[in-house]
Amino acid sequence: MQNPRQIAFLALREVHRRGAFADAALDRAFSNSQLNDLDRRLVTELVYGSVRRMRSIDFIIDKLATKKSSQQPPELRTILHLGLYQLEYLNQIPPSAAVNTTVQLAKENGFSGLSSFVNGLLRQYIRLTDNDLNPLTVTNYKSTVERLGILHSFPEWLVKLWLEQIGETETEQLCEWFNQSPTIHLRINPLKSSIAQIEAAFKTHNISTSRIPNLPQALRLNGSIGAIQNLPGYSEGWWTIQDSSAQLVTHLLGPQPGETIIDACAAPGGKTTHSAELMQDEGTIYACDKTASRLKKLKENADRLQMKSIKIHTGDSRHFPEFVNLADRVLLDAPCSGLGTLHRRADARWHHTPENIQQQSQLQSELLANAATFVKSGGVLVYATCTIHPLENETVIRSFLDSNPHWQIEPPTIDLPVQPSPEGWVKVWPHRHHMDGFFMVRLKHLKKQ
């Protein structure tokens, strides 16, 4: 099958009908097709974009159709999403092409009798936007929460949370950030290459790069780059893909040659391999994870980067008594909601609720209490998440410190691209710092007298 819009429809049907994750549905759709790079990019944009903007597009349907979006046949709703997404968000596609291909989709997927409805609704939308009457922008919303939620397509509980923390102007900036396509950052492997060497290699392939202040191994790739494994230096282990925020975490941990490190939730291994690089691959890193398939990915990464110091440990890190008082440093990159990486996970905004955030917080507290027992007297533990929800971050740390008087926050002593808080932790807001949303804090075990 070679029709990119039909492939996007099939992937979205799986997302809406079966609750599949968008990336998994997309992978399955691609495995049954043979598309060129341009068409693959279009399918990816249509699927991720339609999922991200679901609330905004449903609002447009509600305004223009006699039946609400929720009352439309589910597959017709998906087809309308594809058409309206192109008209509202993809300026490079001519409106006539967006309309005609969407009408054709309706005909080819069992909705021939409703193809004139599809045509009429899309053309009505074009007429309104041509006259500056786009329903998204001319509606009088009841509140700031409703306006930001509908206009930028987020659930209202999330918008409320951000408004409480950073106010209206910054919440809007954050929403806009999360609706952009993500940029790709590399982490240079200094044991195999140098940042200058990588820059030169990418330049010969006409790929633009830029450095990130205070992150000596980080490079941001600018523009379209094609398949990752075809980039120069990939197979040689010169670099790995890792966002700048995640690189910050390991610099905060500060592993040293010859030390024993425990990475308590290690897969897929970005921070594990970074630790090995900072230790010059001298010492021992125990990489733990309860998911064997994710640890396989970690091993592949370690092998490609030619790391020897990493020892893989399968299982739940809460059940490793052999690690008690073993490590100089422990990293707990805790499982979390991922609410700092919503630009990378198109559907994450729809999968989370305040209730499951509360459950995550409880698990994180358990993992932290247990990981702390792995640290030698006087050692260091770094707690990190890729979420910006206080329940998963500040609340977990305050609760831990209240219950553990032999621990304290050790504020960063290295130069970071993000200013630490007065309390000593580091919170990365994506719209301020142009990298994934993250929280990290370095905790020091006080030697008993």
Backbone torsions as a table, in degrees:
resi	resn	phi	psi	omega
1	MET	NA	132.0	-173.1
2	GLN	-121.1	-3.2	-177.6
3	ASN	-80.2	109.4	-173.9
4	PRO	-60.9	-35.5	-178.5
5	ARG	-72.4	-33.4	176.1
6	GLN	-67.4	-38.9	178.3
7	ILE	-65.1	-41.3	176.8
8	ALA	-62.4	-40.8	178.8
9	PHE	-60.8	-45.4	-178.8
10	LEU	-62.7	-40.4	178.4
11	ALA	-65.6	-44.7	-179.7
12	LEU	-66.7	-34.4	177.1
13	ARG	-60.8	-38.7	178.6
14	GLU	-67.7	-37.7	178.4
15	VAL	-63.8	-46.8	-174.7
16	HIS	-79.2	-36.4	-174.7
17	ARG	-82.6	-42.4	-173.6
18	ARG	-108.9	-2.3	-178.5
19	GLY	71.4	23.6	180.0
20	ALA	-67.3	150.9	172.2
21	PHE	-71.3	142.4	-173.9
22	ALA	-59.1	-41.2	-177.3
23	ASP	-66.8	-38.9	179.3
24	ALA	-67.4	-42.6	178.4
25	ALA	-62.4	-39.0	179.2
26	LEU	-65.7	-44.2	178.2
27	ASP	-58.8	-43.5	-180.0
28	ARG	-65.5	-40.8	179.7
29	ALA	-63.6	-41.0	179.7
30	PHE	-67.3	-32.9	-177.1
31	SER	-66.9	-20.1	179.0
32	ASN	-101.7	15.6	-177.3
33	SER	-138.3	166.2	176.3
34	GLN	-131.4	80.1	-176.4
35	LEU	-98.8	151.0	171.8
36	ASN	-76.8	171.0	-175.1
37	ASP	-58.7	-39.6	-178.1
38	LEU	-63.2	-45.1	-179.9
39	ASP	-69.5	-35.0	176.6
40	ARG	-62.3	-40.2	179.1
41	ARG	-64.6	-39.6	178.8
42	LEU	-64.1	-45.9	179.4
43	VAL	-60.0	-45.3	-180.0
44	THR	-59.6	-44.9	179.7
45	GLU	-63.8	-42.6	-178.7
46	LEU	-65.7	-42.4	-177.4
47	VAL	-70.9	-55.2	-178.5
48	TYR	-63.0	-41.3	-178.7
49	GLY	-64.8	-44.1	-179.3
50	SER	-65.0	-35.9	177.8
51	VAL	-69.6	-46.8	179.5
52	ARG	-57.2	-46.0	-170.6
53	ARG	-94.2	19.2	-173.7
54	MET	-54.6	-45.7	-176.6
55	ARG	-66.7	-41.2	179.1
56	SER	-62.7	-43.7	-177.0
57	ILE	-69.7	-40.1	175.9
58	ASP	-59.9	-36.7	179.0
59	PHE	-63.1	-41.5	178.8
60	ILE	-63.6	-44.0	178.7
61	ILE	-60.6	-44.0	179.9
62	ASP	-58.7	-35.8	-178.0
63	LYS	-76.2	-31.7	-170.9
64	LEU	-101.3	-28.0	-175.5
65	ALA	-98.3	154.8	177.2
66	THR	-72.1	-29.7	174.6
67	LYS	-100.0	135.9	176.9
68	LYS	-60.4	159.0	-179.3
69	SER	-57.5	-37.5	-177.9
70	SER	-68.8	-16.8	179.8
71	GLN	-97.5	-7.5	177.5
72	GLN	-71.8	151.3	170.6
73	PRO	-54.4	132.1	-172.0
74	PRO	-52.2	-41.1	-177.4
75	GLU	-74.4	-30.0	174.7
76	LEU	-67.8	-40.9	176.6
77	ARG	-57.4	-41.9	178.4
78	THR	-62.1	-41.2	178.8
79	ILE	-64.4	-42.9	177.0
80	LEU	-62.4	-38.9	176.8
81	HIS	-56.8	-45.6	-178.7
82	LEU	-62.5	-43.6	-179.5
83	GLY	-66.5	-47.7	-177.7
84	LEU	-69.1	-33.4	177.2
85	TYR	-60.8	-44.2	179.9
86	GLN	-63.8	-41.7	-177.5
87	LEU	-68.7	-38.8	-175.0
88	GLU	-85.4	-35.0	-167.3
89	TYR	-120.2	-12.2	-177.6
90	LEU	-114.5	88.9	-175.4
91	ASN	-65.7	-23.0	-175.5
92	GLN	-77.1	-10.6	179.2
93	ILE	-98.9	121.5	179.4
94	PRO	-59.2	138.7	-179.1
95	PRO	-53.3	-40.0	-178.9
96	SER	-61.8	-38.3	178.7
97	ALA	-67.1	-40.6	179.2
98	ALA	-62.5	-42.9	-179.4
99	VAL	-67.1	-50.9	-174.5
100	ASN	-62.3	-42.4	-178.9
101	THR	-69.7	-31.1	178.8
102	THR	-72.9	-40.5	175.5
103	VAL	-61.3	-41.3	178.5
104	GLN	-63.0	-40.5	176.5
105	LEU	-58.1	-43.9	179.8
106	ALA	-60.2	-44.0	-179.2
107	LYS	-64.7	-38.2	-174.9
108	GLU	-81.2	-9.6	-176.1
109	ASN	-122.3	32.5	169.8
110	GLY	90.0	14.0	-178.2
111	PHE	-123.7	37.0	178.9
112	SER	-55.6	-40.5	-178.6
113	GLY	-66.3	-19.2	-179.5
114	LEU	-108.7	9.1	-177.0
115	SER	-65.3	-32.9	178.4
116	SER	-70.0	-32.4	174.4
117	PHE	-63.3	-44.9	178.9
118	VAL	-60.5	-47.3	-179.8
119	ASN	-59.7	-46.1	-177.4
120	GLY	-65.2	-43.0	-178.3
121	LEU	-64.7	-44.2	-179.0
122	LEU	-66.2	-39.5	-179.4
123	ARG	-71.4	-33.6	174.4
124	GLN	-62.1	-41.3	179.4
125	TYR	-63.4	-41.5	178.8
126	ILE	-61.9	-44.3	-179.8
127	ARG	-60.5	-43.6	180.0
128	LEU	-62.7	-46.5	-177.8
129	THR	-68.1	-33.8	176.4
130	ASP	-62.7	-27.0	-179.4
131	ASN	-103.6	21.7	179.0
132	ASP	56.9	38.2	179.6
133	LEU	-120.5	32.8	178.2
134	ASN	-57.3	123.5	-177.7
135	PRO	-55.2	-30.0	-178.1
136	LEU	-66.5	-32.4	-173.3
137	THR	-104.3	-19.5	-177.6
138	VAL	-97.2	-7.8	-178.9
139	THR	-69.9	139.9	171.8
140	ASN	-87.6	100.8	-177.3
141	TYR	-76.8	153.1	-176.8
142	LYS	-73.1	-27.0	-175.1
143	SER	-156.8	166.7	174.9
144	THR	-61.1	-39.7	-179.8
145	VAL	-60.5	-46.4	-179.8
146	GLU	-65.5	-43.8	-178.7
147	ARG	-58.7	-51.7	-178.0
148	LEU	-66.6	-37.9	-178.9
149	GLY	-64.4	-43.4	-178.7
150	ILE	-78.2	-46.1	-175.8
151	LEU	-62.7	-39.8	-176.3
152	HIS	-106.6	-2.4	172.7
153	SER	67.8	65.8	175.1
154	PHE	-135.9	151.4	173.5
155	PRO	-66.4	148.9	-171.7
156	GLU	-67.2	-30.5	-179.1
157	TRP	-64.3	-33.8	178.4
158	LEU	-70.9	-44.6	178.9
159	VAL	-58.7	-44.5	178.9
160	LYS	-58.6	-44.1	-179.0
161	LEU	-58.0	-46.9	-178.3
162	TRP	-69.8	-38.6	178.2
163	LEU	-59.1	-40.3	179.0
164	GLU	-63.5	-33.1	-174.8
165	GLN	-88.6	-41.5	-169.8
166	ILE	-129.6	1.2	176.1
167	GLY	81.4	174.0	-170.2
168	GLU	-68.1	-46.6	-175.5
169	THR	-61.1	-47.8	-178.0
170	GLU	-72.7	-31.4	176.7
171	THR	-62.2	-41.1	177.7
172	GLU	-64.3	-40.9	177.3
173	GLN	-62.4	-40.0	179.4
174	LEU	-65.3	-43.6	177.0
175	CYS	-58.6	-43.5	-180.0
176	GLU	-63.8	-40.3	178.7
177	TRP	-60.4	-47.0	-176.4
178	PHE	-68.2	-16.8	178.0
179	ASN	-94.2	2.0	174.6
180	GLN	-84.6	155.8	170.3
181	SER	-69.3	139.0	-176.0
182	PRO	-71.7	150.0	172.1
183	THR	-89.8	159.8	-179.8
184	ILE	-106.5	131.0	176.3
185	HIS	-114.0	143.9	174.7
186	LEU	-108.6	155.0	168.6
187	ARG	-118.8	118.0	-178.5
188	ILE	-71.9	137.8	175.5
189	ASN	-90.2	100.7	-173.4
190	PRO	-68.7	-12.7	177.2
191	LEU	-77.3	-14.8	-176.7
192	LYS	-123.2	-19.0	-171.6
193	SER	-156.7	-172.0	175.6
194	SER	-138.6	161.1	-177.7
195	ILE	-64.2	-35.7	179.2
196	ALA	-66.1	-39.6	179.7
197	GLN	-63.8	-42.4	179.9
198	ILE	-66.3	-43.7	179.0
199	GLU	-57.0	-44.4	-179.2
200	ALA	-64.7	-42.9	-179.1
201	ALA	-63.5	-41.2	-179.3
202	PHE	-70.9	-33.4	179.2
203	LYS	-62.0	-38.2	179.4
204	THR	-66.4	-20.2	175.8
205	HIS	-99.0	13.9	178.9
206	ASN	58.4	35.1	176.4
207	ILE	-108.3	122.4	-178.0
208	SER	-82.7	139.3	179.1
209	THR	-130.7	159.8	172.5
210	SER	-143.3	145.3	-179.8
211	ARG	-82.7	160.7	179.6
212	ILE	-113.6	124.4	-177.7
213	PRO	-56.2	139.7	175.9
214	ASN	64.0	15.0	173.4
215	LEU	-128.2	92.2	-167.8
216	PRO	-66.0	-17.1	-178.5
217	GLN	-105.6	2.1	-169.9
218	ALA	-97.1	138.4	173.2
219	LEU	-134.6	130.4	173.6
220	ARG	-94.2	131.8	176.4
221	LEU	-91.5	133.5	-177.0
222	ASN	-109.3	132.5	176.4
223	GLY	85.8	-170.0	-176.1
224	SER	-81.1	139.8	-173.4
225	ILE	-128.2	-7.7	-179.4
226	GLY	75.7	-158.9	-175.9
227	ALA	-69.6	132.0	-176.2
228	ILE	-57.9	-45.3	-174.0
229	GLN	-68.4	-10.8	177.6
230	ASN	-92.2	-3.1	-178.4
231	LEU	-76.1	149.9	-177.1
232	PRO	-63.2	133.1	176.2
233	GLY	91.5	-4.9	-177.6
234	TYR	-63.9	-55.4	-175.1
235	SER	-69.6	-23.0	179.1
236	GLU	-81.3	-6.8	180.0
237	GLY	75.0	28.1	-179.8
238	TRP	-73.5	-23.8	-174.7
239	TRP	-157.9	167.3	171.7
240	THR	-138.7	159.8	177.4
241	ILE	-82.8	125.8	176.4
242	GLN	-162.5	128.2	-179.6
243	ASP	-64.9	153.1	-177.4
244	SER	-58.2	-37.2	179.5
245	SER	-59.7	-43.2	-179.3
246	ALA	-66.4	-33.2	176.7
247	GLN	-66.3	-36.0	177.8
248	LEU	-55.6	-38.9	-175.6
249	VAL	-58.4	-47.1	-176.0
250	THR	-71.9	-32.6	174.0
251	HIS	-63.6	-36.4	177.2
252	LEU	-66.6	-36.9	176.9
253	LEU	-64.5	-42.3	174.9
254	GLY	66.4	48.3	-179.3
255	PRO	-60.9	144.7	-178.4
256	GLN	-120.2	150.0	178.7
257	PRO	-52.7	137.1	175.7
258	GLY	87.9	-6.6	-177.4
259	GLU	-81.4	165.7	170.5
260	THR	-104.0	121.6	-177.8
261	ILE	-118.1	140.6	170.5
262	ILE	-117.9	121.7	173.3
263	ASP	-101.6	102.7	-165.0
264	ALA	-73.8	-27.8	177.3
265	CYS	-133.8	77.3	-158.9
266	ALA	-86.8	-35.7	-171.1
267	ALA	-65.0	145.8	4.0
268	PRO	-85.7	8.2	165.2
269	GLY	105.5	10.0	179.9
270	GLY	-59.8	-46.4	-177.7
271	LYS	-78.0	-28.4	176.1
272	THR	-62.8	-50.1	-178.5
273	THR	-69.1	-31.5	175.9
274	HIS	-64.7	-41.2	176.4
275	SER	-58.4	-43.5	179.6
276	ALA	-61.3	-39.0	178.2
277	GLU	-64.2	-45.7	-178.2
278	LEU	-66.8	-26.0	177.3
279	MET	-88.6	4.0	-175.6
280	GLN	58.2	28.1	179.0
281	ASP	61.1	27.7	179.0
282	GLU	-118.1	120.3	-176.0
283	GLY	126.2	-162.0	-178.4
284	THR	-133.9	129.9	174.4
285	ILE	-118.7	119.2	174.1
286	TYR	-90.8	113.8	-178.6
287	ALA	-100.3	110.7	-174.0
288	CYS	-109.0	141.6	170.4
289	ASP	-164.2	148.6	-176.9
290	LYS	-87.3	-9.7	-177.7
291	THR	-102.5	109.7	-175.1
292	ALA	-61.5	-38.3	-177.3
293	SER	-65.3	-35.4	177.9
294	ARG	-72.6	-32.5	176.1
295	LEU	-68.8	-28.8	175.9
296	LYS	-62.3	-40.5	177.2
297	LYS	-63.8	-40.2	177.5
298	LEU	-59.7	-45.0	-179.7
299	LYS	-63.1	-40.3	177.8
300	GLU	-60.9	-43.7	178.4
301	ASN	-63.1	-44.9	-179.7
302	ALA	-63.0	-40.5	179.1
303	ASP	-66.0	-42.5	-179.3
304	ARG	-64.1	-36.8	179.2
305	LEU	-85.2	-2.3	175.8
306	GLN	60.7	50.0	178.8
307	MET	-93.0	137.8	-179.0
308	LYS	-113.0	-13.8	-171.4
309	SER	-87.2	-5.0	-172.3
310	ILE	-92.9	126.1	175.7
311	LYS	-115.5	125.2	-174.3
312	ILE	-89.0	135.2	-177.0
313	HIS	-128.8	110.8	-178.5
314	THR	-89.2	131.7	176.8
315	GLY	141.0	173.1	179.3
316	ASP	-78.0	122.7	-174.6
317	SER	-64.5	-11.2	176.1
318	ARG	-74.5	-9.5	-175.3
319	HIS	-122.5	44.4	178.2
320	PHE	-123.1	74.2	-178.7
321	PRO	-62.9	-21.7	-179.4
322	GLU	-67.6	-12.7	-178.7
323	PHE	-91.9	-5.9	-174.9
324	VAL	-59.6	127.7	179.2
325	ASN	59.5	27.3	-175.2
326	LEU	-95.4	-32.3	-164.0
327	ALA	-101.1	143.2	169.4
328	ASP	-71.7	-37.8	-179.3
329	ARG	-143.1	142.3	176.8
330	VAL	-125.4	136.0	173.2
331	LEU	-110.2	123.5	171.2
332	LEU	-113.8	93.4	173.6
333	ASP	-89.6	86.0	-163.5
334	ALA	-70.3	143.0	171.1
335	PRO	-58.5	137.2	-172.8
336	CYS	-150.5	-177.7	-178.3
337	SER	-72.9	-18.7	-177.5
338	GLY	70.8	23.6	-175.8
339	LEU	-72.3	-2.7	172.5
340	GLY	-93.0	-3.5	-175.5
341	THR	-126.5	36.2	-176.5
342	LEU	-65.8	-22.2	176.6
343	HIS	-71.3	-25.0	179.4
344	ARG	-88.9	-24.7	-175.6
345	ARG	-119.4	93.9	-169.2
346	ALA	-57.4	-35.7	-172.7
347	ASP	-99.4	-1.9	-174.5
348	ALA	-60.2	-33.6	-177.9
349	ARG	-62.4	-25.4	-178.0
350	TRP	-94.0	-14.8	-175.0
351	HIS	-89.7	-18.3	-174.8
352	HIS	-99.5	153.3	176.5
353	THR	-137.4	161.2	175.9
354	PRO	-56.0	-31.5	-178.0
355	GLU	-68.6	-44.5	-178.8
356	ASN	-75.2	-20.2	172.1
357	ILE	-65.7	-40.2	178.4
358	GLN	-61.7	-41.8	178.0
359	GLN	-64.0	-41.4	177.5
360	GLN	-59.0	-42.9	-177.9
361	SER	-59.9	-40.6	179.3
362	GLN	-65.5	-42.5	177.9
363	LEU	-62.9	-43.0	-179.8
364	GLN	-61.0	-40.7	178.6
365	SER	-63.5	-40.9	177.0
366	GLU	-62.5	-47.0	-178.8
367	LEU	-62.4	-40.5	-179.4
368	LEU	-65.5	-46.4	-179.8
369	ALA	-58.4	-39.4	-178.7
370	ASN	-75.0	-43.8	-179.4
371	ALA	-60.8	-31.1	-179.9
372	ALA	-63.2	-26.9	179.8
373	THR	-72.7	-14.7	179.9
374	PHE	-78.3	-15.4	-170.5
375	VAL	-86.5	133.2	173.8
376	LYS	-63.8	159.2	174.0
377	SER	-57.7	127.4	-178.5
378	GLY	87.1	0.2	-177.5
379	GLY	-83.8	-173.4	-171.4
380	VAL	-127.0	142.8	173.1
381	LEU	-130.1	131.3	173.3
382	VAL	-109.8	124.7	175.2
383	TYR	-102.5	130.7	-178.2
384	ALA	-144.1	149.4	172.3
385	THR	-142.3	159.9	172.2
386	CYS	-103.5	43.9	175.4
387	THR	-128.7	157.9	177.7
388	ILE	-116.8	23.5	178.6
389	HIS	-89.9	123.5	-176.5
390	PRO	-57.2	-33.5	-179.6
391	LEU	-60.3	-30.2	-178.3
392	GLU	-92.3	-6.6	-172.6
393	ASN	-123.9	-90.7	-175.2
394	GLU	-55.8	-41.7	-178.5
395	THR	-63.1	-42.7	179.6
396	VAL	-61.7	-44.6	-176.8
397	ILE	-68.9	-44.6	180.0
398	ARG	-61.1	-42.3	179.8
399	SER	-63.3	-42.2	178.9
400	PHE	-62.2	-46.8	-177.5
401	LEU	-66.6	-34.7	176.7
402	ASP	-62.0	-34.0	-176.3
403	SER	-93.3	-8.9	-173.7
404	ASN	-132.9	83.8	-175.0
405	PRO	-66.0	-14.6	179.0
406	HIS	-86.7	11.4	178.0
407	TRP	-123.4	148.4	173.7
408	GLN	-148.4	159.3	175.9
409	ILE	-73.1	135.1	174.6
410	GLU	-110.9	102.5	-176.9
411	PRO	-59.4	150.4	-178.6
412	PRO	-59.8	139.0	175.3
413	THR	-108.0	-3.8	178.1
414	ILE	-97.0	156.4	176.4
415	ASP	-72.5	127.9	180.0
416	LEU	-122.5	154.6	176.0
417	PRO	-74.6	-3.0	-179.8
418	VAL	-125.9	131.6	-178.9
419	GLN	-74.0	127.6	176.7
420	PRO	-65.4	157.3	176.7
421	SER	-75.5	166.3	175.5
422	PRO	-56.6	-29.7	179.8
423	GLU	-74.0	-20.6	178.1
424	GLY	108.7	-3.2	175.9
425	TRP	-92.7	168.0	-177.7
426	VAL	-118.1	122.5	176.9
427	LYS	-120.4	120.0	-177.9
428	VAL	-97.1	115.9	173.5
429	TRP	-95.7	122.5	-172.3
430	PRO	-56.9	-42.5	-175.5
431	HIS	-71.2	-21.3	177.6
432	ARG	-86.9	-38.6	-167.6
433	HIS	-111.9	-2.6	176.1
434	HIS	56.9	43.3	172.8
435	MET	-153.6	172.0	-177.2
436	ASP	-55.8	149.0	174.9
437	GLY	-70.9	128.8	-175.8
438	PHE	-146.8	159.4	170.7
439	PHE	-132.2	138.2	178.4
440	MET	-152.1	145.3	179.2
441	VAL	-148.7	139.7	179.6
442	ARG	-101.4	122.9	-178.8
443	LEU	-110.9	137.7	-178.0
444	LYS	-113.5	132.2	175.0
445	HIS	-84.7	125.7	-177.9
446	LEU	-83.6	129.2	178.8
447	LYS	-62.4	133.7	178.7
448	LYS	-73.7	137.2	-178.7
449	GLN	-75.8	NA	NA
